[in-house]
Amino acid sequence: MVAMSSSPQPRISVVIASYNHARFVQACLQSVLSQGVADLEVVVTDDGSTDGTPERVLAMADPRIRFHAFAENRGACVALNDAISRSHGRFIAVLNSDDLFLPGKLTRQLAFLESHPEVGAVFGWPTFINEQGDPFHDPAHKDHAVFHAANRPRQQWLRQFFDNGNALCHPTALIRREVYAEVGLYDPRLAQVPDLDQWMRVCTRFEIHVLPERFTAFRIRDQLQNASAARPEVVVRDAWERARILTTYLHLTVADQALVFPEFASQTGTYAEKLARHALNQPYPFYHRFALDAWFDALCDNSPKEGDPAAYARFIAATGSTDLHCIYP
C-alpha cells in the first residue's frame, strides 16, 4: 500500500522509472517540467542503468526533480513502486523515461478529476513517435487503435479487460493517490501486463474515464526495443501472466458478477464454473489454463456439490476436451 506522508503535499507527482534511456530522458523530464503546473514534483527511480541515464537526470539540476538510483536492475515495477512510495502528490501521473507529455496534459486532466470526484483515474490517447521523435504512423502496429475504446461504467471496463485485454495507455494516466492506497501498487512479479492487472484491480473499486485527447507521445523503438514489443520471450511471458491476472475475477462481489457477466444468471453451476466455461470459449490458451485451474480449485472438497451432483463430471469432461499441452496437433 502507499504510505500517506505527513509532508506538505504537492498537487501532482509525476513518477518515472528510468532504465537505459540516456538518449531520451532529458526530453522526457523537460516535457514534464514545462507543463505549467504549480506545485509539481517529479520523482525518478533509476533501475540500474548502465548507459549514463542517472548522470543525464542529475544534470537537469531542477529542484522539482527527486532522484534515486538502484545499484542494480531490479525490474520496472520495483522501480515504479519505489518512485510512487517516495512521492507526496494528491494526484500521481506515470511516465516512461523515453516518452513525452504533450503540452497541457496535466492541466487538462487535473481539471477533470477535480470536477469529477467520483472518478478515480483519468486517461487519454497517445500519439506515436519514432526513435528520432518524428511522427510514427503504421496502421499495422498492434497499438495503432487499441487505446481508442469508448467510455463505460467500471463493470463494463472489467468485461472489456477480460474478453479483449488492455485498452488504456499507461503513460496517459492521472490517478488519485487514494486509488493506489486502496488497491495497492504494481505487482513486481509481472513484466508484460502489470498495467492491465492494475486496471482490473482499480475497476473493482473505482470508476475511470478516458478523455478523447492526445496527451502523451509514446515512443516506438527500433528493432523491437519496447518492453511490450513482440520478442519471443515477451510473447511467452505475456501468455503466462495473462492466465494469472484473470484470477482477479474470481473475487468480484456478487453485485459486480451480475453486472460484468449478466448472461451467467441463466446458466447452471457456481460462479467459478460459469467463469471457467466462459474462459474456455475464448480463443487463446492462456484463458484455458486459467479456466481449468480456477474450476479445479473451486471444486476443492471430496463430495458432490450440494444440489448439483454432476458438478465433477462436467469438470472432468472439460479437462478431457481441453488440450492445454498441445498433445494432439
N, C-alpha and C positions, 0 to 999 in steps of 0.2 A: 504494500500500500504506500501511497505518497504521504510523507510526513508533512504536516502543516506547520510551516515555520512561523515563529513569532516576530521575525524581522519584518520591516516595512515592505509591503507588497507592491511591486510594480504592477501595472495593468497587464502587461503581456511579457511572457518569457518565450523566446524562440530557442528551441533546443536542437542541437546539431551533433550527430555522431560522425566525426570525420575519420576518414581512412584512405591514405594514399591518394589524395586529391590535391596535391600541391599546385597543379596547373589551374585549378578551378576555385579553390577555397576562398581566395580573397574577393573574387567577384561575387561569390555566394554571400559572404559576410556583408559586402557593400550593398547588395540588394536589400538586406535586412535593415542596415543602419540608415539607409536613405528612405525608409518608409514614411518618415514624418510623424511617427507615433511618439508622443511624450511618455516618459516613464516606461521605458523598454529595457529589457536585459537580453543578452544573447549568451546562452550557456552552451559551451562547446566541450565535448569529451572526445579526445583523440584515442582511437582504438589501436595504438601501437604502430602508427605509420612509420615507414622506413624511407620515405621519399622527400622529407623536408616539410611535410604539411604542418607540423607544430610550429616551426620557425616562421612560416608564412602567416599563421594565425597571430602569433605574438607580435609580428612586425606591424600589424594593424594599429596597435597601441591605442585602442579606444577604451575608455573606462567602462563602457557598457558591455564589453566582452569579458566573460568569466570563463577561464580556460583551465582544463585539467587533462593530463595525458596519461594513459596507461603505458607501462613499460613494455608490455607485450600485447599481442592481439588476443582479445577475449570474446569477440563476437559483437555484431551490430546491436543486438538487443541489450546486451550488458552495457555497452557504451551509452545507448539512448536512455536506458533506465537510470544510469548514473547522472546524466545531464538533467533529466526530469527531477530526480531526487535532490539535486543541488539548486533547483530553480525556486523562485518565490512568486511568480506571477499568478494573478487570478485566472488568466487565460493562457493556454500553452499551445504554441504552434510548432510543428515539426518540419524540419527542412533537411534534405540530403546535402552533403557538402560539395556536390558537383552540380546542384540545381540552383535556381534563382527564384526569388519572389518578384512578381511583376508589380509595377507602381500601384499603390492604393490597395494592395491585397489586405493588409492588416486593418486599415481604417474601415474598409467596407464590411469585413467580417465581424469586427468588433461592434460596429453599429448594429448589425443584425442580431448578435447574441444579446446585446444589452436591451434590445427592444423585443426579444422573444425569450423570456426566461424559461419557457417550457422546453427549449431545445438545448441538448447537452453538447452538441458538436455541430459545426457548420463546415461544409466542404465546398469545393468549386471544381472547375475544369482546369486541366493543364494545357499548355501549348508545348510542342516538342521542338527541341533544338538539337543540333549535332555537336560533335567534338569542338568545332570552331565557334559555336554559338549562333550559327545560322539556322533558319527555319528547317525543320525536318518534316517531310511530308511523304508518307508511304502508306497508302490505304491497306496494304497487305500486312502491315505491322500489327502484332497481336493487341497492342494498346491503342490502336488508332481511334476507335469509337467506344471503347468499353466503359469510359468514365462519364458518359452522357445519359445515364439512367435517370428516369423521371422520379420525382419525389413521391413518397408514400409513407404511411404510418410505420412505426418501428416493427410491428409484427410482419408486415409485408416486406420490409427490408430483410428480416430474418429468413423469409421464404426465398427471396432473391439469392441470398448468400448460400442457402442450402442447395438450391437447384442449379444455380448459374455461376456461383463464385463471386469474386470481388467486383464491385462497380464504383469504388471510392478511391480517389487518388490521395495517398497518404500525405505527401508534402503540400497538399492544399488545405489541410485540416486546421481549424482553430477549435480547441477543446477546453471546456471549463475544467478548472483544476479539480473540482469535486467529482468529476467523472472518473478520473484516474484514482482518486481516493476511494471511490465506491467499487470499481470493478478490477482495480489492480493495474500493474504495469505490463509491459510486453513479456511474453514467455521466452526466456533465453534458450530454450530447447528447440525453438523454431528459427529457421533461416529464410524460408521461402514465403511463408504465409503468416508471419506474426501480426501483420496489419489486419488481414481478414479475420483471424482469431480474435483480435481486439474489437473489431466492429461487431462481431457476433455477440461478444460479452457486453459491449456498450448497449446494443439494441435490446438486450433483455431488461434493461433498466431505464434507458433514456431515448427520447426522440432525437433524430438527427435531420439535417436539412442540407441540400446541395443548391448553392446559388449558381445559376446558369451563366457564369462569367469565368474568364480565364484568369487565374490567379498566380500560377506557378509555371516557370519554364523548366520542363523536365528534360534532362539531357539523355539522349540515346547515344551510347558509346559505341565506338567502332569495335569490330571483332568480338561481339557478344560479351563486352566487359561489364554490363549492368548486372547487378546482383540477381535480377529476375530473368536474365536472358536465357534462352533455351539451350544451355550447355547440357551434356548428358547427365552430369551429377546433379544439376538443378532439376531436371525433369524427374529423375528417380526420387530425389529427396522431396520434391513437391507432392508427389503422389502419397508418400508415407505420411507427410504432415497433414494433408487434407483428410485422410482417414481418421487421424487423431482428433483434429479440432471439431469434427462433427459431433463429438461426444457432448458438446455444449447443449445440443438439442435434447438430450436425454433428461436435462434438468430444468426444462421450461416449466413455468407454473401451469396449472390446469387451464387457467383462463387463456394464457398465451398459446398453449397447444391447440385450443379450439380455433383461435384466430389465425395461427400460422398454417395449420393443416385442417381446414374446415371439412374436407372430404372424409377425414377419419371418423367422423361421428356416425357414419352409416356402415362402418367396417367392423369385422369381428376381430377380437383379440385385445391384448393390452396395448397401451400407447407405444411401448418399446417394440412390440411386434409390428404394429402398423407402420412405425417409422422405419423399421428394418425392411419391410416389404416395399415401402416407397423407395428406399435407397437401392434395393435390388433391381428396381425398374429403371434406374439411372444408367447412363451408357458407359461409365468408367469403372475400372476395377477397384479404385480406392473406395467408392461407395459400397461395393460388395463386401470388402473387408470390414468396413465399419459395421455394415448391416449384420453380418453373421456374428461378429464379436459382441455387438450390443444385444442381439437377440439371445445369444448363449448366456450372457451374464444376467439377463432378466429372468431366465429360467434356472435360477440358482438353487432351488430345492429339489428334493427327490420324489415328490409326489405330484400327480397331475394338478394343474391349476384348478382351483375350486370353480365348478360350473363350466369348465372347458377341458374336458378330458382329451381332446385332440390336439392340445397346445404343443405337446412334444412331437407328435407325429408331423405336424406342419413344419416345425423347425428342422427335423431330420430330413424331410423331403427337400427343403431348401438347401441344406448342406450337400445333398447329393446332386443337385442340379446347378450348382454354382461352382465352376471350375476356377477357383482363385489362383491356382498354381499352374494353370495352362498345361495340364497333363495331356489333354487332347487338343490338338491344333484345330 
